């Protein structure tokens, strides 16, 4: 049973697709089906809205999430009302999301459900902690990588990444794009006492001065860097950036003489929105990026079929990824097929 | 006057409201929606309850904190109750909320039995608990249990068997699910019909639990901040060792002492004079705060208080944003004084508090205005306090003076930071009509530019010698 042993060590796991149709939902259903026989209490939730049938635009098959008896799940009131299973309400949140309050429930009879969940990191962390007090051993978060989302799957202890032909129909290109995310996930985590200093900061660019004190550079966001670049280096070369890291920002830093001393600290790897070329150029010049929250990548799953029907060679893709990346790679659909044969 | 409005006007009240240890969303709503009471009987009932709670907190702290913990789990189910009343079928989430509410209400009802006195009378919801907990699990989670209908249980069984056999077609499973779901809806409908009978009791419980939450918070605050129960009087309002909690707290943070003061207000006008920085404004603000607290059913910040109830409290301290409505500070003050005078003339039972009346105009006319306004309050027996720096007040008005800088200061230099240790803030009766001339003394003690003080002193000396010649 691949990678499930690894999962059992963690309290929380997110499953993230690098692109639509990279097989995230199949991966999730596979993990759930494998965990069915373990004695662990599993709970499932999502970041923001998911399970929605937006893929009907592309007319591709989009399976819903199948929960078996005894599994817990958290979803919004709106989606709870649409559930296709029988379940017991255990709790309702006091805070509301755009789809109503969050319902925590336990499956009485197996069936399908649409998932939605908290929209920001603090709420996800709180929810995972709350589920733990309700006896949950492992919370699985159906995650998304999105610039729009304030919530990041990186707050979970472990992560499975789903990639595939939907990202690129060319194997070297697909490997390159996947490796980029792999490298970002492996960005170094900062010391825990430094974490507490940055944890509450909501916006702007902050610097760490020689004495280790956190100072506001007065630059409201990386988008303002062109206008206010003179302020950047007033305290030093260690920066905490609360928002996104863009191409423009890395390009600017790359061309500064201090570039090899620069350390950027970001919330987690999902905050990097720069192109891989720009990122690698910055790193090559000696720039460093570190994160507040780091997750452990336990596996990569692949879906060799693209939404328009193009099919890559599964073995070739698996081999190409495993050669480059130090993580097990699985074709989940193939495993499922082989099992049923 | 609702509490919601009062806190927007009185900062000290908002400060206290924010520091209340309220546990439930309805406790907070209950407080904000409560009316200022002018009825002695109702207020005394509330004070009695707070008294009982203070005793309970002191003798039975554990039980009270257990009650608070249950209160913290309560949700505001006012919407679900309304839906129940409106003959709607509730969904599982709403039914869960009602069940969980009934559970906690029942728990609090039992906890109250551990106390010496019953605090609020809660309806017995055990029949509702039984209805929504057919398996007697004793936990508040909820779904449409198989126990409600043999038919439903059978339909679910069939679905489960069909699923486990793996061979059934998707269509067949859908069909079985639909049958079970239909039966579930039927049960839910019947359940809501039965639960509807409890809507009235739920509403009462919601209200009383909100009140209980507030009472506990009031009692704990009274203990923590040393508030005392006001005695409701017909005639004079009297405070012994009255204090302003927000300012006291602020001073304590700076490790400074707060001097409590005694004051008595007749049903007439009273003028307060005193040096600058002598705390006259604080007296007015504290009087307003205490009167509001008393009439919203709180204990008050004083060692002892006897309070005469009023229908309205009018406070003018001149820190309102007069620029915002296009009036000068003088015009803005006159508009509010005008309202006070009109209420006085129609013999309304009000408490009027004016800080430095007519201070933004010339002292000659200013003094005339103070005497005129005070005379109207005097004639109409309006309970009122006016602070002023003007000399030449009509001798028939009662006057109080802040003792001020009576202590021997020696070479000590006074600053805004330490003035508080040299100032005697207590109030004394004063019949002279003259006000203390301490502005220059305080200014020089504060260490401001010597030239200002010297030139001003020369000016005063010149004036004095002119008068002598005349």
Interface residues (C-beta under 8 A of the other chain):
Chain A: X77 X80 X81 X84 X86 X87 X88 X89 X90 X91 X92 X94 X101 X103 X106 X108 X109 X110 X111
Chain B: X25 X75 X91 X92 X93 X95 X96 X97 X141 X142 X143 X144 X156 X159 X160 X163 X177 X180 X184
